[in-house]
Amino acid sequence: MTLKELQDLIDRMYSDKDRARGSAATYLWFMEEVGELAAALREGTHQEKSHEFADVLAWLVTLANVERVDLTEAMAKYTEGCPGCGQMVCRCDEKP
């Protein structure tokens, strides 16, 4: 599944509910899922981690849809290398 296909799928499944909820409430749901991922990373099984990664990604896509951001277009800046240093293998001094 491509990023666009995922974004379209999430939009078809949830768009009416998501847009009615709005960005602020959707962001809070997203952050709750990030917290659940953090807990799974700390002490969860592989299956629990996988589930939480999927939830975080779905809620990030949901938030992008609410804001009408095309994630494929947004990620295009990474196709030519690191946005910081321009290299395909990051050489930025600030970030290890």
The first five atom37 places (N, CA, C, CB, O) and aatype in JSON, in Angstrom:
{
  "aatype": [12, 16, 10, 11, 6, 10, 5, 3, 10, 9, 3, 1, 12, 18, 15, 3, 11, 3, 1, 0, 1, 7, 15, 0, 0, 16, 18, 10, 17, 13, 12, 6, 6, 19, 7, 6, 10, 0, 0, 0, 10, 1, 6, 7, 16, 8, 5, 6, 11, 15, 8, 6, 13, 0, 3, 19, 10, 0, 17, 10, 19, 16, 10, 0, 2, 19, 6, 1, 19, 3, 10, 16, 6, 0, 12, 0, 11, 18, 16, 6, 7, 4, 14, 7, 4, 7, 5, 12, 19, 4, 1, 4, 3, 6, 11, 14],
  "atom_mask": [
    [1, 1, 1, 1, 1],
    [1, 1, 1, 1, 1],
    [1, 1, 1, 1, 1],
    [1, 1, 1, 1, 1],
    [1, 1, 1, 1, 1],
    [1, 1, 1, 1, 1],
    [1, 1, 1, 1, 1],
    [1, 1, 1, 1, 1],
    [1, 1, 1, 1, 1],
    [1, 1, 1, 1, 1],
    [1, 1, 1, 1, 1],
    [1, 1, 1, 1, 1],
    [1, 1, 1, 1, 1],
    [1, 1, 1, 1, 1],
    [1, 1, 1, 1, 1],
    [1, 1, 1, 1, 1],
    [1, 1, 1, 1, 1],
    [1, 1, 1, 1, 1],
    [1, 1, 1, 1, 1],
    [1, 1, 1, 1, 1],
    [1, 1, 1, 1, 1],
    [1, 1, 1, 0, 1],
    [1, 1, 1, 1, 1],
    [1, 1, 1, 1, 1],
    [1, 1, 1, 1, 1],
    [1, 1, 1, 1, 1],
    [1, 1, 1, 1, 1],
    [1, 1, 1, 1, 1],
    [1, 1, 1, 1, 1],
    [1, 1, 1, 1, 1],
    [1, 1, 1, 1, 1],
    [1, 1, 1, 1, 1],
    [1, 1, 1, 1, 1],
    [1, 1, 1, 1, 1],
    [1, 1, 1, 0, 1],
    [1, 1, 1, 1, 1],
    [1, 1, 1, 1, 1],
    [1, 1, 1, 1, 1],
    [1, 1, 1, 1, 1],
    [1, 1, 1, 1, 1],
    [1, 1, 1, 1, 1],
    [1, 1, 1, 1, 1],
    [1, 1, 1, 1, 1],
    [1, 1, 1, 0, 1],
    [1, 1, 1, 1, 1],
    [1, 1, 1, 1, 1],
    [1, 1, 1, 1, 1],
    [1, 1, 1, 1, 1],
    [1, 1, 1, 1, 1],
    [1, 1, 1, 1, 1],
    [1, 1, 1, 1, 1],
    [1, 1, 1, 1, 1],
    [1, 1, 1, 1, 1],
    [1, 1, 1, 1, 1],
    [1, 1, 1, 1, 1],
    [1, 1, 1, 1, 1],
    [1, 1, 1, 1, 1],
    [1, 1, 1, 1, 1],
    [1, 1, 1, 1, 1],
    [1, 1, 1, 1, 1],
    [1, 1, 1, 1, 1],
    [1, 1, 1, 1, 1],
    [1, 1, 1, 1, 1],
    [1, 1, 1, 1, 1],
    [1, 1, 1, 1, 1],
    [1, 1, 1, 1, 1],
    [1, 1, 1, 1, 1],
    [1, 1, 1, 1, 1],
    [1, 1, 1, 1, 1],
    [1, 1, 1, 1, 1],
    [1, 1, 1, 1, 1],
    [1, 1, 1, 1, 1],
    [1, 1, 1, 1, 1],
    [1, 1, 1, 1, 1],
    [1, 1, 1, 1, 1],
    [1, 1, 1, 1, 1],
    [1, 1, 1, 1, 1],
    [1, 1, 1, 1, 1],
    [1, 1, 1, 1, 1],
    [1, 1, 1, 1, 1],
    [1, 1, 1, 0, 1],
    [1, 1, 1, 1, 1],
    [1, 1, 1, 1, 1],
    [1, 1, 1, 0, 1],
    [1, 1, 1, 1, 1],
    [1, 1, 1, 0, 1],
    [1, 1, 1, 1, 1],
    [1, 1, 1, 1, 1],
    [1, 1, 1, 1, 1],
    [1, 1, 1, 1, 1],
    [1, 1, 1, 1, 1],
    [1, 1, 1, 1, 1],
    [1, 1, 1, 1, 1],
    [1, 1, 1, 1, 1],
    [1, 1, 1, 1, 1],
    [1, 1, 1, 1, 1]
  ],
  "atom_positions": [
    [[0.84, -1.17, 0.0], [0.0, 0.0, 0.0], [0.89, 1.24, 0.0], [-0.96, 0.0, 1.22], [1.82, 1.33, 0.8]],
    [[0.61, 2.17, -0.87], [1.36, 3.42, -0.9], [0.82, 4.38, 0.16], [1.29, 4.07, -2.3], [-0.25, 4.16, 0.73]],
    [[1.57, 5.42, 0.42], [1.12, 6.44, 1.36], [-0.18, 7.07, 0.87], [2.21, 7.52, 1.54], [-1.09, 7.32, 1.67]],
    [[-0.28, 7.34, -0.43], [-1.51, 7.91, -0.98], [-2.68, 6.96, -0.81], [-1.33, 8.25, -2.46], [-3.78, 7.39, -0.46]],
    [[-2.47, 5.67, -1.05], [-3.53, 4.7, -0.88], [-3.99, 4.64, 0.58], [-3.07, 3.31, -1.34], [-5.19, 4.55, 0.86]],
    [[-3.05, 4.7, 1.5], [-3.39, 4.72, 2.92], [-4.19, 5.98, 3.25], [-2.13, 4.65, 3.79], [-5.2, 5.91, 3.94]],
    [[-3.73, 7.11, 2.77], [-4.42, 8.37, 3.06], [-5.84, 8.36, 2.48], [-3.62, 9.57, 2.49], [-6.78, 8.83, 3.12]],
    [[-5.99, 7.82, 1.28], [-7.32, 7.72, 0.66], [-8.22, 6.75, 1.44], [-7.2, 7.27, -0.81], [-9.4, 7.03, 1.64]],
    [[-7.66, 5.63, 1.88], [-8.43, 4.65, 2.65], [-8.94, 5.24, 3.95], [-7.57, 3.42, 2.93], [-10.12, 5.12, 4.28]],
    [[-8.05, 5.88, 4.69], [-8.43, 6.51, 5.96], [-9.48, 7.59, 5.71], [-7.2, 7.1, 6.68], [-10.42, 7.73, 6.49]],
    [[-9.31, 8.35, 4.65], [-10.27, 9.39, 4.31], [-11.65, 8.79, 4.03], [-9.78, 10.21, 3.09], [-12.66, 9.3, 4.53]],
    [[-11.7, 7.72, 3.25], [-12.99, 7.07, 2.94], [-13.64, 6.51, 4.21], [-12.79, 5.93, 1.92], [-14.86, 6.6, 4.39]],
    [[-12.83, 5.95, 5.08], [-13.37, 5.3, 6.27], [-13.87, 6.3, 7.32], [-12.32, 4.41, 6.88], [-14.89, 6.07, 7.97]],
    [[-13.16, 7.41, 7.48], [-13.4, 8.25, 8.65], [-13.6, 9.74, 8.38], [-12.29, 8.09, 9.58], [-13.79, 10.5, 9.34]],
    [[-13.56, 10.2, 7.15], [-13.46, 11.64, 6.9], [-14.58, 12.47, 7.51], [-13.44, 11.88, 5.43], [-14.31, 13.53, 8.08]],
    [[-15.83, 12.03, 7.43], [-16.92, 12.83, 7.98], [-16.75, 13.02, 9.48], [-18.28, 12.17, 7.69], [-16.87, 14.13, 9.99]],
    [[-16.47, 11.93, 10.17], [-16.29, 11.99, 11.62], [-15.06, 12.82, 11.99], [-16.16, 10.57, 12.2], [-15.1, 13.62, 12.93]],
    [[-13.97, 12.63, 11.24], [-12.71, 13.32, 11.55], [-12.83, 14.82, 11.36], [-11.59, 12.78, 10.68], [-12.38, 15.59, 12.21]],
    [[-13.41, 15.24, 10.26], [-13.53, 16.68, 10.01], [-14.48, 17.35, 11.0], [-14.01, 16.94, 8.57], [-14.29, 18.5, 11.38]],
    [[-15.51, 16.62, 11.42], [-16.43, 17.16, 12.43], [-15.72, 17.32, 13.77], [-17.66, 16.24, 12.59], [-15.99, 18.27, 14.51]],
    [[-14.8, 16.39, 14.08], [-14.05, 16.47, 15.33], [-13.09, 17.66, 15.32], [-13.27, 15.18, 15.56], [-12.91, 18.32, 16.34]],
    [[-12.47, 17.92, 14.16], [-11.55, 19.03, 14.03], [-10.12, 18.67, 14.37], [0.0, 0.0, 0.0], [-9.84, 17.59, 14.91]],
    [[-9.23, 19.58, 14.06], [-7.79, 19.35, 14.23], [-7.36, 19.2, 15.68], [-7.03, 20.47, 13.6], [-6.58, 18.3, 16.0]],
    [[-7.85, 20.05, 16.55], [-7.39, 20.03, 17.94], [-7.73, 18.69, 18.61], [-8.01, 21.2, 18.73], [-6.87, 18.08, 19.25]],
    [[-8.97, 18.24, 18.48], [-9.37, 16.98, 19.1], [-8.68, 15.79, 18.43], [-10.9, 16.81, 19.04], [-8.32, 14.82, 19.09]],
    [[-8.49, 15.87, 17.12], [-7.81, 14.79, 16.4], [-6.35, 14.72, 16.86], [-7.89, 15.02, 14.87], [-5.81, 13.62, 17.01]],
    [[-5.73, 15.86, 17.07], [-4.36, 15.88, 17.57], [-4.27, 15.21, 18.94], [-3.84, 17.33, 17.64], [-3.32, 14.48, 19.21]],
    [[-5.24, 15.46, 19.79], [-5.23, 14.83, 21.12], [-5.35, 13.31, 21.01], [-6.36, 15.39, 21.98], [-4.69, 12.59, 21.76]],
    [[-6.19, 12.81, 20.1], [-6.28, 11.36, 19.87], [-4.94, 10.83, 19.38], [-7.4, 11.04, 18.84], [-4.49, 9.78, 19.83]],
    [[-4.31, 11.56, 18.46], [-3.01, 11.16, 17.94], [-2.0, 11.05, 19.08], [-2.52, 12.16, 16.87], [-1.26, 10.07, 19.17]],
    [[-1.96, 12.06, 19.94], [-1.0, 12.05, 21.04], [-1.29, 10.92, 22.03], [-1.03, 13.4, 21.76], [-0.35, 10.36, 22.6]],
    [[-2.54, 10.58, 22.23], [-2.87, 9.45, 23.09], [-2.29, 8.16, 22.51], [-4.4, 9.31, 23.27], [-1.76, 7.32, 23.24]],
    [[-2.4, 8.01, 21.19], [-1.83, 6.83, 20.54], [-0.31, 6.82, 20.63], [-2.27, 6.77, 19.06], [0.29, 5.76, 20.78]],
    [[0.33, 7.98, 20.55], [1.78, 8.06, 20.71], [2.16, 7.59, 22.11], [2.3, 9.5, 20.45], [3.16, 6.89, 22.28]],
    [[1.38, 7.97, 23.11], [1.62, 7.5, 24.47], [1.49, 5.99, 24.6], [0.0, 0.0, 0.0], [2.27, 5.34, 25.3]],
    [[0.49, 5.43, 23.92], [0.32, 3.98, 23.95], [1.49, 3.28, 23.25], [-1.01, 3.58, 23.28], [1.92, 2.21, 23.68]],
    [[2.0, 3.9, 22.18], [3.18, 3.34, 21.51], [4.38, 3.38, 22.45], [3.49, 4.12, 20.21], [5.15, 2.43, 22.52]],
    [[4.54, 4.48, 23.17], [5.66, 4.59, 24.1], [5.61, 3.48, 25.14], [5.65, 5.97, 24.8], [6.63, 2.88, 25.47]],
    [[4.43, 3.2, 25.65], [4.28, 2.13, 26.64], [4.6, 0.77, 26.02], [2.85, 2.12, 27.23], [5.26, -0.06, 26.64]],
    [[4.13, 0.54, 24.8], [4.42, -0.73, 24.13], [5.91, -0.89, 23.85], [3.63, -0.83, 22.81], [6.45, -1.99, 23.98]],
    [[6.57, 0.19, 23.46], [8.01, 0.12, 23.22], [8.77, -0.22, 24.49], [8.52, 1.44, 22.65], [9.78, -0.93, 24.46]],
    [[8.28, 0.27, 25.61], [8.95, 0.04, 26.88], [8.8, -1.41, 27.34], [8.4, 0.98, 27.95], [9.76, -2.0, 27.82]],
    [[7.59, -1.98, 27.2], [7.41, -3.32, 27.78], [6.43, -4.2, 27.01], [6.94, -3.18, 29.18], [5.99, -5.22, 27.53]],
    [[6.07, -3.83, 25.8], [5.1, -4.61, 25.04], [5.72, -5.72, 24.22], [0.0, 0.0, 0.0], [6.93, -5.79, 24.01]],
    [[4.84, -6.6, 23.77], [5.25, -7.66, 22.86], [5.42, -7.08, 21.46], [4.21, -8.82, 22.87], [5.04, -5.95, 21.19]],
    [[6.0, -7.88, 20.58], [6.15, -7.44, 19.19], [4.77, -7.14, 18.58], [6.88, -8.53, 18.36], [4.62, -6.15, 17.86]],
    [[3.8, -7.97, 18.87], [2.44, -7.77, 18.35], [1.84, -6.47, 18.88], [1.55, -8.95, 18.73], [1.2, -5.74, 18.12]],
    [[2.03, -6.16, 20.14], [1.52, -4.91, 20.72], [2.2, -3.7, 20.09], [1.73, -4.9, 22.25], [1.55, -2.7, 19.79]],
    [[3.51, -3.8, 19.89], [4.24, -2.7, 19.24], [3.73, -2.49, 17.82], [5.75, -2.99, 19.21], [3.49, -1.35, 17.41]],
    [[3.55, -3.56, 17.09], [3.05, -3.48, 15.72], [1.69, -2.8, 15.68], [2.98, -4.87, 15.09], [1.44, -1.94, 14.84]],
    [[0.81, -3.2, 16.59], [-0.53, -2.62, 16.67], [-0.46, -1.11, 16.95], [-1.35, -3.32, 17.77], [-1.16, -0.33, 16.31]],
    [[0.38, -0.73, 17.88], [0.47, 0.69, 18.24], [1.13, 1.53, 17.14], [1.25, 0.85, 19.53], [0.73, 2.67, 16.92]],
    [[2.13, 0.97, 16.45], [2.69, 1.69, 15.3], [1.61, 1.95, 14.27], [3.85, 0.89, 14.67], [1.53, 3.05, 13.71]],
    [[0.77, 0.94, 14.0], [-0.31, 1.11, 13.03], [-1.29, 2.19, 13.48], [-1.04, -0.22, 12.81], [-1.73, 3.01, 12.68]],
    [[-1.64, 2.19, 14.76], [-2.56, 3.2, 15.28], [-1.98, 4.61, 15.16], [-2.91, 2.91, 16.74], [-2.68, 5.54, 14.76]],
    [[-0.7, 4.76, 15.5], [-0.06, 6.08, 15.4], [-0.06, 6.56, 13.94], [1.39, 6.03, 15.95], [-0.38, 7.71, 13.66]],
    [[0.3, 5.67, 13.03], [0.32, 6.05, 11.62], [-1.09, 6.42, 11.14], [0.88, 4.9, 10.77], [-1.25, 7.42, 10.43]],
    [[-2.09, 5.65, 11.53], [-3.46, 5.94, 11.12], [-3.92, 7.29, 11.64], [-4.41, 4.85, 11.61], [-4.57, 8.05, 10.91]],
    [[-3.59, 7.6, 12.87], [-4.01, 8.9, 13.43], [-3.21, 10.06, 12.83], [-3.85, 8.89, 14.94], [-3.75, 11.16, 12.68]],
    [[-1.95, 9.84, 12.49], [-1.19, 10.88, 11.79], [-1.8, 11.16, 10.43], [0.3, 10.46, 11.64], [-1.95, 12.32, 10.03]],
    [[-2.16, 10.11, 9.72], [-2.81, 10.27, 8.42], [-4.16, 10.97, 8.59], [-3.0, 8.89, 7.74], [-4.51, 11.83, 7.79]],
    [[-4.89, 10.6, 9.62], [-6.17, 11.24, 9.9], [-5.99, 12.74, 10.09], [-6.83, 10.62, 11.14], [-6.74, 13.54, 9.54]],
    [[-5.0, 13.12, 10.88], [-4.74, 14.54, 11.13], [-4.36, 15.26, 9.84], [-3.63, 14.71, 12.17], [-4.81, 16.38, 9.6]],
    [[-3.55, 14.63, 9.01], [-3.2, 15.22, 7.72], [-4.45, 15.4, 6.86], [-2.16, 14.34, 6.98], [-4.6, 16.42, 6.2]],
    [[-5.33, 14.41, 6.87], [-6.56, 14.53, 6.09], [-7.43, 15.68, 6.58], [-7.34, 13.24, 6.15], [-7.98, 16.44, 5.78]],
    [[-7.57, 15.81, 7.9], [-8.37, 16.9, 8.46], [-7.79, 18.25, 8.01], [-8.41, 16.82, 10.01], [-8.54, 19.18, 7.7]],
    [[-6.48, 18.34, 7.97], [-5.81, 19.58, 7.55], [-5.64, 19.69, 6.03], [-4.45, 19.68, 8.22], [-5.1, 20.67, 5.52]],
    [[-6.1, 18.65, 5.32], [-6.02, 18.6, 3.85], [-4.56, 18.71, 3.36], [-6.86, 19.73, 3.24], [-4.26, 19.43, 2.41]],
    [[-3.7, 17.96, 4.03], [-2.29, 17.88, 3.65], [-2.07, 16.57, 2.91], [-1.35, 17.98, 4.89], [-2.38, 15.5, 3.44]],
    [[-1.53, 16.64, 1.7], [-1.18, 15.46, 0.92], [0.18, 14.98, 1.42], [-1.15, 15.77, -0.64], [1.19, 15.64, 1.19]],
    [[0.2, 13.85, 2.11], [1.44, 13.38, 2.72], [2.48, 12.96, 1.69], [1.16, 12.23, 3.64], [3.68, 13.1, 1.93]],
    [[2.04, 12.44, 0.55], [3.0, 12.09, -0.5], [3.72, 13.34, -0.98], [2.29, 11.39, -1.69], [4.93, 13.33, -1.16]],
    [[2.97, 14.4, -1.17], [3.57, 15.67, -1.58], [4.46, 16.24, -0.47], [2.46, 16.69, -1.95], [5.55, 16.74, -0.74]],
    [[3.99, 16.14, 0.76], [4.76, 16.67, 1.89], [6.09, 15.93, 2.05], [3.95, 16.56, 3.18], [7.11, 16.54, 2.4]],
    [[6.09, 14.63, 1.79], [7.31, 13.83, 1.96], [8.27, 13.95, 0.78], [6.94, 12.39, 2.16], [9.39, 13.44, 0.84]],
    [[7.85, 14.6, -0.29], [8.69, 14.71, -1.48], [10.04, 15.37, -1.18], [7.97, 15.5, -2.56], [11.02, 15.1, -1.86]],
    [[10.08, 16.21, -0.17], [11.34, 16.89, 0.15], [12.43, 15.9, 0.59], [11.12, 17.92, 1.26], [13.61, 16.23, 0.56]],
    [[12.04, 14.7, 0.99], [13.01, 13.69, 1.41], [13.54, 12.85, 0.26], [12.39, 12.79, 2.44], [14.48, 12.07, 0.46]],
    [[12.98, 12.97, -0.94], [13.4, 12.13, -2.06], [14.75, 12.55, -2.62], [12.36, 12.17, -3.15], [15.38, 11.77, -3.34]],
    [[15.2, 13.73, -2.31], [16.48, 14.22, -2.83], [17.56, 14.27, -1.76], [16.31, 15.6, -3.44], [18.63, 14.83, -1.97]],
    [[17.26, 13.69, -0.61], [18.23, 13.66, 0.48], [17.72, 14.34, 1.72], [0.0, 0.0, 0.0], [16.58, 14.82, 1.78]],
    [[18.57, 14.39, 2.7], [18.25, 15.01, 3.98], [17.91, 16.49, 3.77], [19.41, 14.86, 4.97], [18.68, 17.2, 3.12]],
    [[16.79, 16.97, 4.29], [16.46, 18.39, 4.14], [17.49, 19.31, 4.79], [15.1, 18.66, 4.73], [17.6, 20.48, 4.42]],
    [[18.24, 18.79, 5.76], [19.24, 19.61, 6.44], [20.54, 19.76, 5.67], [0.0, 0.0, 0.0], [21.04, 20.87, 5.48]],
    [[21.09, 18.63, 5.23], [22.41, 18.67, 4.59], [22.36, 18.33, 3.1], [23.35, 17.71, 5.28], [23.35, 18.53, 2.38]],
    [[21.22, 17.82, 2.63], [21.09, 17.5, 1.22], [21.69, 16.18, 0.8], [0.0, 0.0, 0.0], [21.62, 15.82, -0.38]],
    [[22.27, 15.43, 1.72], [22.91, 14.15, 1.41], [21.91, 13.0, 1.56], [24.14, 13.93, 2.32], [20.99, 13.06, 2.38]],
    [[22.09, 11.93, 0.76], [21.22, 10.77, 0.88], [21.48, 10.01, 2.19], [21.41, 9.83, -0.31], [20.57, 9.39, 2.73]],
    [[22.69, 10.06, 2.69], [23.0, 9.57, 4.04], [23.33, 10.81, 4.85], [24.22, 8.51, 4.04], [24.33, 11.48, 4.61]],
    [[22.47, 11.11, 5.81], [22.57, 12.36, 6.57], [23.96, 12.57, 7.15], [21.53, 12.38, 7.68], [24.55, 11.67, 7.76]],
    [[24.47, 13.77, 6.94], [25.76, 14.17, 7.5], [25.62, 15.38, 8.43], [26.74, 14.48, 6.36], [26.61, 16.03, 8.76]],
    [[24.4, 15.68, 8.84], [24.17, 16.84, 9.72], [24.96, 16.69, 11.01], [22.68, 17.0, 10.02], [24.92, 15.63, 11.64]],
    [[25.65, 17.72, 11.41], [26.43, 17.69, 12.65], [25.54, 17.75, 13.89], [27.41, 18.83, 12.67], [25.89, 17.19, 14.93]],
    [[24.4, 18.44, 13.79], [23.55, 18.67, 14.96], [22.84, 17.41, 15.42], [22.54, 19.75, 14.66], [22.52, 17.29, 16.6]],
    [[22.58, 16.47, 14.5], [21.77, 15.31, 14.85], [22.56, 14.04, 14.61], [20.47, 15.28, 14.04], [23.03, 13.79, 13.5]],
    [[22.71, 13.22, 15.65], [23.44, 11.95, 15.47], [22.65, 10.95, 14.65], [23.78, 11.33, 16.84], [23.12, 9.84, 14.41]]
  ]
}
